[in-house]
Amino acid sequence: MARGTVITGKTPDPGKGYGADPSPDDDYDYQDEQGEQWGGRLLVEALEVAILTLLIFLCVRLAAQNYIVDGPSMRPTLYTNEYILVDKSAYFFSSPQRGDVVVFHYPLDPTKDYVKRVIGLPGDTVTVAANGVVTVDGVTLSEPYVNNLDNPYPPETLTLKSGDYFVLGDNRGDSSDSRYWGPLPRKDIVGRADFVYWPIPNAHFLKDWSGVFRNIHR
């Protein structure tokens, strides 16, 4: 079909017969216009989908992040090469609690991320004895989640300042933690580790051990 013969939607000129040749003004290709409009809509829709996908990705990334465990310091809770999901939104409107497993920027080298368990909160007085037994504000802890109570560091007693947390690895005999480099500043905490998702046969939520600390005054 020749170009300009499709005039669907236009009103015929009463002064012309239907067999008359179209004037230059009638040289109008409705199909081309439809094609251009359709292509434009596809482009706009593709752009909208791309923006929406980016926004969803950013929101998810803001709220959660995955990490791979590297090292023995949190055995038997976490093992090397396990993948964990960290809730970065957990502390947007609340503070870390005793028993939480947290991922944080290592205070002595912020380019590295560590994972440990929160033992002491701001204002707490924490004592780690030579035999590894931990006391918080005079309450001796019975910690079923630890691998052992070995303490390769000198015994110490520390009262935490505002914004500081005392963290320990569950594998006490093989962990670089607050016994070595001191309190963990709140600003360095990335989020709370909640879920082990790889390997799939080992997938599980981390157990809530807050009951271990229930006898502490607050």
TILUMVO-576245 format. One line per 3 residues: their letters; for each residue x, y, z of N, C-alpha, C. Coordinates in Angstrom, 2 decimals, decimal comma, m for minus. Example, Ala and Ser with C-alpha at 12.3 -4.5 7.8 and 13.67 -1.06 7.14 Angstrom:
<nodes>
AS	13,19:m5,69:7,80:12,30:m4,50:7,80:13,20:m3,30:7,80 | 12,85:m2,25:7,08:13,67:m1,06:7,14:12,90:0,03:7,87
</nodes>
This chain:
<nodes>
MAR	0,85:m1,19:0,00:0,00:0,00:0,00:0,89:1,24:0,00 | 0,57:2,18:m0,86:1,42:3,36:m1,00:1,29:4,26:0,20 | 2,36:5,02:0,45:2,37:5,95:1,55:1,28:7,00:1,37
GTV	0,54:7,33:2,41:m0,45:8,40:2,38:m1,84:7,94:2,03 | m2,04:6,64:1,80:m3,38:6,19:1,42:m4,25:5,84:2,61 | m3,64:5,68:3,79:m4,43:5,35:4,97:m4,82:6,64:5,65
ITG	m6,09:6,93:5,68:m6,55:8,20:6,25:m7,64:7,97:7,29 | m7,61:6,80:7,92:m8,61:6,48:8,92:m8,65:7,56:9,99 | m9,85:8,02:10,27:m10,00:9,04:11,30:m10,10:10,43:10,74
KTP	m9,85:10,65:9,45:m9,97:11,97:8,84:m11,32:12,09:8,12 | m11,89:13,24:8,09:m13,18:13,47:7,42:m12,95:13,80:5,96 | m13,62:13,08:5,04:m13,42:13,35:3,60:m13,86:14,75:3,25
DPG	m13,20:15,36:2,27:m13,56:16,69:1,77:m14,77:16,56:0,87 | m15,91:17,21:1,22:m17,12:17,07:0,40:m16,92:17,52:m1,03 | m15,94:18,39:m1,26:m15,74:18,91:m2,62:m14,93:17,98:m3,48
KGY	m14,52:16,86:m2,94:m13,68:15,95:m3,71:m14,35:14,59:m3,77 | m14,20:13,95:m4,86:m14,69:12,59:m4,98:m13,74:11,66:m4,25 | m14,27:10,49:m3,92:m13,42:9,54:m3,21:m12,29:9,04:m4,07
GAD	m12,43:9,23:m5,37:m11,35:8,77:m6,24:m10,33:9,84:m6,52 | m10,55:11,05:m5,97:m9,64:12,16:m6,27:m8,30:11,94:m5,59 | m7,25:12,50:m6,21:m5,93:12,41:m5,62:m5,86:13,26:m4,36
PSP	m5,21:12,79:m3,33:m5,08:13,60:m2,11:m4,17:14,78:m2,34 | m4,49:15,86:m1,68:m3,63:17,05:m1,73:m2,44:16,83:m0,84 | m1,42:17,70:m0,95:m0,26:17,56:m0,06:m0,65:17,59:1,41
DDD	m1,74:18,34:1,74:m2,15:18,41:3,14:m2,70:17,09:3,63 | m3,14:16,25:2,67:m3,71:14,96:3,06:m2,65:13,88:3,16 | m1,42:14,22:2,88:m0,34:13,23:2,90:0,06:12,96:4,36
YDY	m0,71:12,14:5,04:m0,59:11,97:6,50:m0,57:10,47:6,79 | 0,46:10,03:7,45:0,61:8,60:7,73:0,26:8,32:9,18 | m0,95:7,86:9,42:m1,42:7,57:10,78:m0,62:6,43:11,40
QDE	m0,22:5,47:10,55:0,53:4,34:11,08:1,88:4,78:11,62 | 2,55:5,69:10,92:3,83:6,18:11,40:3,67:6,89:12,74 | 2,62:7,70:12,86:2,40:8,42:14,12:2,16:7,44:15,26
QGE	1,34:6,41:14,98:1,08:5,42:16,01:2,36:4,72:16,43 | 3,22:4,41:15,45:4,47:3,75:15,76:5,37:4,62:16,63 | 5,42:5,91:16,30:6,24:6,83:17,09:5,70:6,95:18,52
QWG	4,36:7,04:18,66:3,77:7,16:19,99:4,02:5,90:20,80 | 3,89:4,74:20,14:4,11:3,47:20,84:5,57:3,34:21,29 | 6,50:3,72:20,42:7,90:3,67:20,80:8,21:4,60:21,95
GRL	7,59:5,79:21,94:7,81:6,74:23,04:7,29:6,20:24,35 | 6,11:5,57:24,31:5,53:5,00:25,53:6,41:3,88:26,08 | 6,93:3,05:25,17:7,82:1,98:25,62:9,05:2,53:26,32
LVE	9,62:3,59:25,76:10,80:4,20:26,35:10,49:4,76:27,74 | 9,36:5,46:27,87:8,96:6,02:29,16:8,72:4,92:30,18 | 8,02:3,87:29,77:7,74:2,77:30,68:9,02:2,05:31,11
ALE	9,94:1,87:30,18:11,21:1,23:30,52:11,99:2,08:31,52 | 11,95:3,40:31,32:12,63:4,31:32,24:11,99:4,26:33,62 | 10,66:4,20:33,66:9,96:4,13:34,94:10,31:2,83:35,68
VAI	10,35:1,72:34,95:10,71:0,44:35,56:12,13:0,47:36,11 | 13,05:1,06:35,34:14,45:1,14:35,77:14,58:1,98:37,04 | 13,87:3,11:37,10:13,92:3,98:38,29:13,33:3,26:39,49
LTL	12,18:2,59:39,28:11,54:1,87:40,37:12,43:0,75:40,88 | 13,06:0,03:39,97:13,97:m1,05:40,37:15,14:m0,51:41,19 | 15,69:0,62:40,76:16,79:1,24:41,48:16,36:1,67:42,87
LIF	15,17:2,25:42,99:14,66:2,69:44,29:14,45:1,50:45,22 | 13,89:0,41:44,68:13,69:m0,78:45,50:15,03:m1,34:45,97 | 16,00:m1,37:45,05:17,34:m1,88:45,40:17,96:m1,03:46,51
LCV	17,85:0,29:46,39:18,44:1,17:47,39:17,75:1,02:48,74 | 16,43:0,86:48,71:15,69:0,67:49,97:16,08:m0,63:50,65 | 16,17:m1,69:49,84:16,57:m2,99:50,40:17,98:m2,92:50,94
RLA	18,86:m2,27:50,18:20,27:m2,16:50,59:20,40:m1,33:51,86 | 19,52:m0,35:52,02:19,53:0,47:53,22:19,08:m0,34:54,42 | 18,16:m1,28:54,22:17,56:m2,02:55,33:18,30:m3,31:55,66
AQN	18,96:m3,92:54,68:19,59:m5,22:54,92:20,82:m5,39:54,04 | 21,73:m6,23:54,51:22,93:m6,51:53,74:23,44:m7,90:54,11 | 24,01:m8,59:53,14:24,55:m9,92:53,40:26,06:m9,84:53,64
YIV	26,54:m10,74:54,47:27,97:m10,84:54,78:28,37:m12,30:54,80 | 29,65:m12,55:54,55:30,19:m13,90:54,68:31,10:m13,94:55,89 | 30,93:m14,98:56,69:31,73:m15,14:57,91:33,11:m15,65:57,54
DGP	34,11:m15,03:58,12:35,50:m15,43:57,84:36,27:m15,43:59,15 | 36,45:m16,61:59,72:37,18:m16,71:60,98:36,40:m17,48:62,04 | 37,10:m17,94:63,08:36,49:m18,83:64,07:35,94:m18,13:65,31
SMR	35,98:m16,81:65,37:35,72:m16,12:66,64:34,29:m16,23:67,15 | 33,33:m16,59:66,28:31,95:m16,68:66,73:31,42:m18,12:66,79 | 32,30:m19,10:66,70:31,87:m20,48:66,89:31,36:m20,66:68,32
PTL	30,33:m21,45:68,54:29,60:m22,30:67,60:28,38:m21,60:66,96 | 28,24:m20,30:67,16:27,08:m19,59:66,59:27,22:m19,40:65,10 | 28,41:m19,01:64,64:28,67:m18,77:63,23:29,98:m19,44:62,82
YTN	30,00:m19,96:61,59:31,18:m20,66:61,10:31,68:m20,01:59,81 | 32,97:m20,19:59,55:33,58:m19,66:58,33:32,82:m20,14:57,09 | 32,64:m19,19:56,16:31,96:m19,41:54,87:30,44:m19,49:54,99
EYI	29,90:m19,25:56,17:28,45:m19,10:56,26:28,08:m17,69:55,83 | 26,93:m17,56:55,17:26,43:m16,26:54,76:25,33:m15,83:55,73 | 25,42:m14,60:56,19:24,44:m14,10:57,14:23,75:m12,86:56,59
LVD	22,51:m12,69:56,99:21,74:m11,51:56,60:21,70:m10,57:57,80 | 22,11:m9,33:57,56:22,22:m8,34:58,64:21,13:m7,28:58,47 | 20,37:m7,09:59,52:19,29:m6,09:59,52:19,89:m4,72:59,88
KSA	20,09:m3,89:58,86:20,69:m2,58:59,08:19,68:m1,58:59,64 | 18,41:m1,92:59,58:17,37:m1,03:60,10:17,04:m1,31:61,56 | 17,63:m2,36:62,12:17,26:m2,79:63,47:17,45:m1,69:64,51
YFF	18,44:m0,84:64,29:18,77:0,18:65,29:18,47:1,59:64,80 | 17,60:1,70:63,81:17,19:3,04:63,37:16,45:3,77:64,48 | 15,60:3,03:65,20:14,77:3,66:66,22:14,94:3,01:67,59
SSP	15,94:2,16:67,72:16,22:1,52:69,00:17,72:1,32:69,13 | 18,15:0,79:70,26:19,57:0,60:70,52:19,91:m0,88:70,61 | 21,16:m1,24:70,36:21,57:m2,63:70,53:21,30:m3,11:71,95
QRG	20,95:m4,38:72,07:20,64:m4,97:73,37:21,64:m6,07:73,69 | 21,78:m6,37:74,97:22,66:m7,45:75,38:22,19:m8,75:74,72 | 23,16:m9,49:74,20:22,85:m10,74:73,53:22,75:m10,62:72,02
DVV	22,58:m9,40:71,50:22,52:m9,21:70,05:23,86:m9,57:69,41 | 23,78:m10,22:68,26:24,97:m10,44:67,43:25,02:m9,32:66,41 | 26,08:m8,52:66,44:26,14:m7,33:65,60:27,34:m7,37:64,67
VFH	27,15:m6,78:63,50:28,25:m6,54:62,55:28,64:m5,07:62,67 | 29,94:m4,80:62,68:30,41:m3,43:62,89:31,73:m3,21:62,19 | 32,05:m1,94:61,99:33,36:m1,57:61,45:34,38:m1,67:62,58
YPL	35,43:m2,42:62,33:36,48:m2,62:63,33:37,08:m1,26:63,72 | 37,00:m0,89:64,99:37,45:0,45:65,40:38,90:0,78:65,04 | 39,76:m0,24:65,02:41,17:0,03:64,71:41,45:0,05:63,22
DPT	40,50:m0,41:62,42:40,63:m0,40:60,97:39,23:m0,45:60,35 | 38,59:0,71:60,16:37,20:0,76:59,69:36,97:0,13:58,32 | 38,03:m0,23:57,60:37,84:m0,89:56,31:37,46:m2,37:56,50
KDY	37,61:m2,87:57,72:37,27:m4,26:58,03:35,98:m4,31:58,85 | 35,19:m5,34:58,62:33,95:m5,55:59,38:34,08:m6,78:60,25 | 33,65:m6,66:61,50:33,69:m7,76:62,46:32,26:m8,13:62,86
VKR	32,13:m9,32:63,42:30,85:m9,74:63,99:31,12:m10,29:65,39 | 30,39:m9,79:66,38:30,55:m10,19:67,78:29,20:m10,12:68,48 | 29,19:m10,53:69,74:27,97:m10,48:70,54:28,06:m9,33:71,56
VIG	26,97:m8,58:71,68:26,91:m7,49:72,65:26,75:m8,07:74,06 | 27,64:m7,66:74,96:27,59:m8,13:76,34:27,25:m6,98:77,30 | 27,82:m5,82:77,06:27,59:m4,68:77,95:27,08:m3,46:77,20
LPG	26,18:m2,72:77,86:25,59:m1,51:77,29:26,19:m0,27:77,94 | 25,97:0,90:77,35:26,47:2,13:77,97:26,03:2,24:79,44 | 27,00:2,54:80,31:26,73:2,65:81,74:27,01:1,38:82,51
DTV	27,09:0,23:81,81:27,37:m1,04:82,48:28,82:m1,10:82,96 | 29,03:m1,84:84,02:30,38:m2,20:84,46:30,59:m3,67:84,16 | 31,54:m3,95:83,29:31,79:m5,32:82,84:33,13:m5,80:83,38
TVA	33,11:m7,00:83,96:34,33:m7,61:84,46:34,55:m8,94:83,75 | 35,75:m9,12:83,21:36,14:m10,42:82,64:37,27:m10,96:83,50 | 37,00:m12,06:84,20:37,99:m12,63:85,11:39,06:m13,40:84,35
ANG	40,11:m13,77:85,06:41,21:m14,51:84,44:40,73:m15,84:83,88 | 39,71:m16,42:84,52:39,19:m17,71:84,05:38,12:m17,55:82,95 | 37,88:m16,30:82,52:36,96:m16,04:81,44:35,52:m15,77:81,85
VVT	35,19:m15,93:83,10:33,83:m15,68:83,57:33,53:m14,18:83,46 | 32,34:m13,85:82,95:31,96:m12,46:82,72:30,90:m12,05:83,72 | 31,09:m10,85:84,28:30,13:m10,27:85,21:29,70:m8,91:84,68
VDG	28,40:m8,65:84,67:27,87:m7,37:84,23:27,07:m6,75:85,37 | 27,54:m5,60:85,84:26,90:m4,91:86,97:26,66:m5,85:88,14 | 27,65:m6,66:88,43:27,59:m7,54:89,59:26,88:m8,86:89,35
VTL	26,31:m9,06:88,17:25,61:m10,30:87,85:26,52:m11,20:87,00 | 26,84:m12,38:87,54:27,68:m13,32:86,81:26,85:m14,02:85,74 | 27,36:m14,01:84,54:26,62:m14,58:83,41:26,88:m16,07:83,26
SEP	25,82:m16,80:82,94:25,93:m18,19:82,52:25,60:m18,20:81,03 | 26,62:m18,41:80,20:26,49:m18,20:78,75:26,51:m19,52:77,99 | 25,34:m20,05:77,65:25,29:m21,33:76,95:25,75:m21,26:75,50
YVN	25,89:m20,06:74,94:26,25:m19,92:73,53:27,76:m19,91:73,30 | 28,57:m19,89:74,37:30,02:m19,80:74,17:30,61:m21,16:73,86 | 31,72:m21,13:73,10:32,45:m22,34:72,78:33,32:m22,75:73,96
NLD	33,93:m21,76:74,59:34,74:m21,99:75,79:34,92:m20,66:76,49 | 35,42:m20,69:77,69:35,65:m19,47:78,46:37,14:m19,12:78,55 | 37,95:m19,69:77,68:39,38:m19,36:77,69:39,56:m17,85:77,54
NPY	40,47:m17,30:78,32:40,71:m15,85:78,26:42,19:m15,59:78,05 | 42,61:m15,33:76,81:44,03:m15,08:76,53:44,47:m13,67:76,92 | 43,55:m12,86:77,45:43,86:m11,48:77,79:43,88:m11,29:79,31
PPE	44,54:m10,25:79,78:44,56:m9,98:81,23:43,14:m9,71:81,74 | 42,84:m10,10:82,97:41,52:m9,78:83,53:41,34:m8,27:83,63 | 40,10:m7,82:83,49:39,86:m6,38:83,55:38,44:m6,08:83,98
TLT	38,26:m4,85:84,47:36,94:m4,32:84,79:36,82:m2,98:84,09 | 35,70:m2,79:83,39:35,53:m1,59:82,57:34,10:m1,06:82,72 | 33,99:0,23:83,01:32,68:0,89:83,02:32,51:1,62:81,69
LKS	31,44:1,29:81,01:31,23:1,81:79,66:30,67:3,22:79,68 | 31,19:4,06:78,81:30,71:5,43:78,68:29,49:5,48:77,76 | 28,88:6,64:77,68:27,73:6,82:76,80:28,13:6,52:75,36
GDY	27,31:5,70:74,67:27,58:5,38:73,27:28,57:4,25:73,08 | 29,04:3,63:74,17:30,01:2,54:74,06:29,37:1,20:74,43 | 29,83:0,14:73,73:29,33:m1,21:73,97:30,50:m2,16:74,16
FVL	30,27:m3,19:74,98:31,28:m4,21:75,21:30,86:m5,45:74,44 | 31,71:m5,89:73,52:31,37:m7,04:72,66:32,42:m8,13:72,80 | 31,96:m9,37:72,71:32,85:m10,52:72,79:32,50:m11,53:71,72
GDN	33,50:m12,29:71,27:33,23:m13,42:70,39:32,75:m14,60:71,21 | 31,94:m15,45:70,63:31,46:m16,63:71,36:32,56:m17,66:71,55 | 33,56:m17,64:70,70:34,72:m18,52:70,84:35,80:m17,74:71,60
RGD	35,61:m17,64:72,89:36,38:m16,69:73,71:37,89:m16,89:73,63 | 38,33:m18,09:73,39:39,77:m18,34:73,35:40,42:m17,94:72,04 | 39,61:m17,56:71,07:40,16:m17,21:69,74:39,36:m16,06:69,14
SSD	39,36:m14,93:69,84:38,57:m13,80:69,38:39,25:m12,48:69,75 | 39,34:m11,61:68,75:39,79:m10,24:68,99:38,54:m9,40:69,23 | 38,40:m8,90:70,45:37,17:m8,21:70,83:37,45:m7,11:71,85
SRY	36,45:m6,73:72,60:36,60:m5,60:73,54:37,64:m5,86:74,63 | 37,99:m7,11:74,86:39,06:m7,40:75,83:40,41:m6,91:75,32 | 40,52:m6,82:73,99:41,79:m6,43:73,38:41,81:m4,97:72,96
WGP	40,77:m4,53:72,20:40,80:m3,17:71,64:39,80:m2,22:72,29 | 39,13:m2,67:73,34:38,29:m1,76:74,11:36,84:m1,70:73,66 | 36,09:m0,72:74,15:34,67:m0,62:73,84:34,42:m0,35:72,35
LPR	33,23:m0,74:71,92:32,80:m0,51:70,54:31,90:0,72:70,49 | 32,28:1,75:69,74:31,42:2,94:69,62:30,14:2,63:68,84 | 29,05:3,22:69,28:27,75:3,00:68,63:27,81:3,34:67,14
KDI	28,55:4,36:66,77:28,60:4,83:65,38:29,20:3,80:64,45 | 29,94:2,82:64,98:30,58:1,82:64,14:29,70:0,60:63,88 | 28,55:0,52:64,56:27,69:m0,65:64,41:26,88:m0,54:63,11
VGR	26,96:m1,58:62,28:26,26:m1,61:61,00:24,84:m2,12:61,17 | 24,66:m3,18:61,93:23,33:m3,76:62,11:23,40:m5,05:62,89 | 22,24:m5,70:63,01:22,11:m6,94:63,79:22,02:m8,14:62,86
ADF	22,85:m9,12:63,12:22,81:m10,36:62,35:21,62:m11,19:62,82 | 20,74:m11,54:61,89:19,52:m12,25:62,26:19,39:m13,64:61,67 | 20,01:m13,86:60,49:19,68:m15,07:59,76:20,89:m15,61:59,02
VYW	21,13:m16,91:59,16:22,13:m17,62:58,35:21,39:m18,25:57,17 | 21,76:m17,86:55,94:21,01:m18,37:54,80:21,82:m19,27:53,86 | 23,11:m19,41:54,14:23,93:m20,31:53,31:25,05:m20,90:54,15
PIP	25,32:m22,19:54,01:24,71:m23,17:53,12:23,23:m23,42:53,48 | 22,44:m23,74:52,47:21,00:m23,91:52,67:20,68:m24,94:53,75 | 21,38:m26,08:53,84:21,03:m27,05:54,90:21,23:m26,47:56,30
NAH	22,07:m25,43:56,43:22,32:m24,83:57,74:21,50:m23,56:57,98 | 20,59:m23,24:57,06:19,83:m21,98:57,18:19,01:m21,97:58,48 | 19,11:m20,87:59,21:18,36:m20,74:60,46:18,44:m19,30:60,96
FLK	17,46:m18,93:61,78:17,50:m17,66:62,48:18,40:m17,81:63,70 | 19,13:m16,75:64,03:19,97:m16,79:65,22:19,09:m16,76:66,46 | 19,44:m17,56:67,43:18,64:m17,70:68,64:18,72:m16,44:69,50
DWS	17,61:m16,12:70,13:17,53:m14,97:71,03:18,01:m15,41:72,42 | 19,16:m14,86:72,83:19,72:m15,20:74,13:19,55:m14,08:75,15 | 18,58:m13,22:74,95:18,38:m12,09:75,87:18,09:m12,55:77,29
GVF	17,54:m13,76:77,45:17,22:m14,28:78,78:18,45:m14,46:79,65 | 19,62:m14,61:79,02:20,87:m14,76:79,79:21,11:m13,53:80,65 | 20,59:m12,37:80,21:20,89:m11,09:80,86:19,70:m10,56:81,68
RNI	18,68:m11,38:81,90:17,44:m10,88:82,50:17,60:m10,40:83,94 | 18,62:m10,89:84,65:18,80:m10,49:86,04:19,57:m9,18:86,22 | 20,06:m8,65:85,11:20,76:m7,36:85,19:19,73:m6,26:85,32
HR	20,00:m5,25:86,09:19,01:m4,26:86,51:18,28:m3,61:85,36 | 18,87:m3,46:84,19:18,20:m2,79:83,08:18,67:m3,37:81,74
</nodes>
